[in-house]
Amino acid sequence: MPVRATKRGAERTPLSGDWDVLICGASFGGLAVARELAGSGARTLIVDRYEIGERATSACGIPTEWLHALGLQEAIQQTFFELVIHTPYGTTRWELPWSFSTFDYRRMCELLHQQGDADFETAKVHGRTGDVVHTDRGDVRAQLIVDALGWRRVLGRAENVQPPEARLSRGLEVHPHAGGEELEIWIDRSYVPAGYSWSFPADGEMRVGVGSFDPRHHVKEPTVRLAEDLRVDVVRFQGNWIPHKIRRATEDCVFFVGDSAGHCLPTTAEGIRTALYFGLACGRECRAVLEGRQSTRDALSRYASFSRAHAWKFGCLLKVQQIVPRVPPALLHRVLGLLGHRRLVAWAFGHYLAIAPPEFALASPPPTERRSLATAG
Ligand SMILES: Cc1cc2nc3c(=O)[nH]c(=O)nc-3n(C[C@H](O)[C@H](O)[C@H](O)COP(=O)(O)OP(=O)(O)OC[C@H]3O[C@@H](n4cnc5c(N)ncnc54)[C@H](O)[C@@H]3O)c2cc1C
């Protein structure tokens, strides 16, 4: 278990006040929003129930270019140019047109946080009344409010639909100390009827897990079995629900970013780069408000449209997610082999990356430049 660094007892002082921006959630989505506000002069507060980087929320695999585009390459642990896919009928290797990297969660969050200039406090967010957010340390008011709290969508207006009825997948993994060279996935119904299993090496640690698209299907037993099959220790569990349906990206005065808006891609359950992508987009809209270039209302409307414009791509991937478990395994194995043709992989992965392309991160000047511009001004 990670050491709990969150403030306790007397250190847990009351929290209150008015802020320009309140970002709830200090993981990928929330920290990306804050990064875009660096040097704006805004009073920005980020809150999370844990310290920054304290609790990894994923296997931490991402297209490498995203880490470079954000200047986070220092957090990279291992890089892969090939995807190894196992089915009960054999193994297929896809040569990727772009590489995939695993990274260190704590380091990545620290680096991303350093790119912003927001204040940070540990607090558990309970809910909201208008522009007042209720936390276990008190109420905080802000002109701009961001919910980057994950699938629970804590600041949403309506009662949240809970699993297993909600459109959620479930994922669980173990993090044993072990080495590996390959990025591997298993599409094998003996582990999970609808979903896939994975093994991501990360510099002396393996992230071995199972994801089920059907929230009713429990994944602990297959996760343990996969780890045992791979002869790694069944230690350090990490799991969560994963949204596989995009949701409204704004409600009242709140911006929803990442898993809280269902910004995790169906089929692959890749939600880090999309949380970063929509976080940057949200941060840019908020910045325009703070600089007097648009109203809060316009920012909410523009961000909602931006998110909505991606909905059909999420919808297509959801269809794929629903179809794959119905294809007979032998046929699926053959199809995966045929799709493995270099040009086809390049085409498919090119389109896949374009859903949230790394170039998007380059559209704003690097944070250091923004900060020095602000100081000079
Ligand atoms: C087992 C597993 C493996 C995964 N592997 C990958 C992968 O390799 N690559 C990939 O792209 N995606 C992966 N995903 C999906 C990915 O983790 C999520 O899509 C991504 O983390 C979403 O980022 P986020 O910033 O929206 O939310 P999160 O990363 O979930 O962050 C939410 C933050 O809010 C905080 N929080 C939550 N509730 C409260 C509260 N009430 N008060 C205060 N703070 C709160 C949390 O502490 C956390 O810091 C995986 C998911 C799982 C479950």
The ligand as an SDF file (V2000), in Angstrom:
LIG
                    3D

 53 58  0  0  0  0  0  0  0  0999 V2000
   -6.8870   -0.6720  -13.5450 C   0  0  0  0  0  0  0  0  0  0  0  0
   -6.8980    0.4820  -14.5200 C   0  0  0  0  0  0  0  0  0  0  0  0
   -5.8540    0.6410  -15.4190 C   0  0  0  0  0  0  0  0  0  0  0  0
   -5.8890    1.6880  -16.3480 C   0  0  0  0  0  0  0  0  0  0  0  0
   -4.8390    1.8350  -17.2120 N   0  0  0  0  0  0  0  0  0  0  0  0
   -4.8380    2.8550  -18.0930 C   0  0  0  0  0  0  0  0  0  0  0  0
   -3.7150    3.0450  -18.9600 C   0  0  0  0  0  0  0  0  0  0  0  0
   -2.7040    2.3370  -18.8930 O   0  0  0  0  0  0  0  0  0  0  0  0
   -3.7660    4.0780  -19.8540 N   0  0  0  0  0  0  0  0  0  0  0  0
   -4.8490    4.9070  -19.9320 C   0  0  0  0  0  0  0  0  0  0  0  0
   -4.8440    5.8260  -20.7780 O   0  0  0  0  0  0  0  0  0  0  0  0
   -5.9080    4.7670  -19.1010 N   0  0  0  0  0  0  0  0  0  0  0  0
   -5.9200    3.7690  -18.1770 C   0  0  0  0  0  0  0  0  0  0  0  0
   -6.9910    3.6420  -17.3200 N   0  0  0  0  0  0  0  0  0  0  0  0
   -8.0470    4.6640  -17.3450 C   0  0  0  0  0  0  0  0  0  0  0  0
   -7.5350    5.9340  -16.6360 C   0  0  0  0  0  0  0  0  0  0  0  0
   -7.0410    5.5710  -15.3480 O   0  0  0  0  0  0  0  0  0  0  0  0
   -8.6010    7.0050  -16.4240 C   0  0  0  0  0  0  0  0  0  0  0  0
   -9.3540    7.1770  -17.5880 O   0  0  0  0  0  0  0  0  0  0  0  0
   -7.9040    8.3230  -16.0310 C   0  0  0  0  0  0  0  0  0  0  0  0
   -7.2340    8.1390  -14.7990 O   0  0  0  0  0  0  0  0  0  0  0  0
   -8.8900    9.4800  -15.9440 C   0  0  0  0  0  0  0  0  0  0  0  0
   -8.2160   10.6090  -15.4390 O   0  0  0  0  0  0  0  0  0  0  0  0
   -9.0060   11.7050  -14.5750 P   0  0  0  0  0  0  0  0  0  0  0  0
   -8.0210   12.7710  -14.2590 O   0  0  0  0  0  0  0  0  0  0  0  0
  -10.2830   12.0540  -15.2630 O   0  0  0  0  0  0  0  0  0  0  0  0
   -9.4770   10.9230  -13.2580 O   0  0  0  0  0  0  0  0  0  0  0  0
   -8.6330   10.1500  -12.1760 P   0  0  0  0  0  0  0  0  0  0  0  0
   -7.2940    9.8130  -12.6720 O   0  0  0  0  0  0  0  0  0  0  0  0
   -9.5300    9.0420  -11.6900 O   0  0  0  0  0  0  0  0  0  0  0  0
   -8.4520   11.1980  -11.0060 O   0  0  0  0  0  0  0  0  0  0  0  0
   -9.5070   11.6160  -10.1700 C   0  0  0  0  0  0  0  0  0  0  0  0
   -8.8840   12.3610   -9.0000 C   0  0  0  0  0  0  0  0  0  0  0  0
   -9.9440   12.8370   -8.1680 O   0  0  0  0  0  0  0  0  0  0  0  0
   -9.6850   12.4870   -6.8060 C   0  0  0  0  0  0  0  0  0  0  0  0
  -10.9820   12.3210   -6.1670 N   0  0  0  0  0  0  0  0  0  0  0  0
  -11.9590   11.4450   -6.4850 C   0  0  0  0  0  0  0  0  0  0  0  0
  -13.0310   11.6530   -5.7160 N   0  0  0  0  0  0  0  0  0  0  0  0
  -12.7120   12.6850   -4.8870 C   0  0  0  0  0  0  0  0  0  0  0  0
  -13.4390   13.3980   -3.8770 C   0  0  0  0  0  0  0  0  0  0  0  0
  -14.6950   13.1030   -3.5600 N   0  0  0  0  0  0  0  0  0  0  0  0
  -12.8270   14.4240   -3.2700 N   0  0  0  0  0  0  0  0  0  0  0  0
  -11.5480   14.7680   -3.5810 C   0  0  0  0  0  0  0  0  0  0  0  0
  -10.8280   14.1400   -4.5190 N   0  0  0  0  0  0  0  0  0  0  0  0
  -11.4160   13.1110   -5.1720 C   0  0  0  0  0  0  0  0  0  0  0  0
   -8.8470   11.2300   -6.8700 C   0  0  0  0  0  0  0  0  0  0  0  0
   -8.0630   11.0850   -5.7020 O   0  0  0  0  0  0  0  0  0  0  0  0
   -8.0080   11.4610   -8.1170 C   0  0  0  0  0  0  0  0  0  0  0  0
   -6.7910   12.1220   -7.8380 O   0  0  0  0  0  0  0  0  0  0  0  0
   -6.9880    2.6020  -16.3740 C   0  0  0  0  0  0  0  0  0  0  0  0
   -8.0290    2.4440  -15.4520 C   0  0  0  0  0  0  0  0  0  0  0  0
   -7.9910    1.4040  -14.5170 C   0  0  0  0  0  0  0  0  0  0  0  0
   -9.1090    1.2730  -13.5320 C   0  0  0  0  0  0  0  0  0  0  0  0
  1  2  1  0
  2  3  1  0
  2 52  2  0
  3  4  2  0
  4  5  1  0
  4 50  1  0
  5  6  2  0
  6  7  1  0
  6 13  1  0
  7  8  2  0
  7  9  1  0
  9 10  1  0
 10 11  2  0
 10 12  1  0
 12 13  2  0
 13 14  1  0
 14 15  1  0
 14 50  1  0
 15 16  1  0
 16 17  1  0
 16 18  1  0
 18 19  1  0
 18 20  1  0
 20 21  1  0
 20 22  1  0
 22 23  1  0
 23 24  1  0
 24 25  2  0
 24 26  1  0
 24 27  1  0
 27 28  1  0
 28 29  2  0
 28 30  1  0
 28 31  1  0
 31 32  1  0
 32 33  1  0
 33 34  1  0
 33 48  1  0
 34 35  1  0
 35 36  1  0
 35 46  1  0
 36 37  1  0
 36 45  1  0
 37 38  2  0
 38 39  1  0
 39 40  1  0
 39 45  2  0
 40 41  1  0
 40 42  2  0
 42 43  1  0
 43 44  2  0
 44 45  1  0
 46 47  1  0
 46 48  1  0
 48 49  1  0
 50 51  2  0
 51 52  1  0
 52 53  1  0
M  END
$$$$
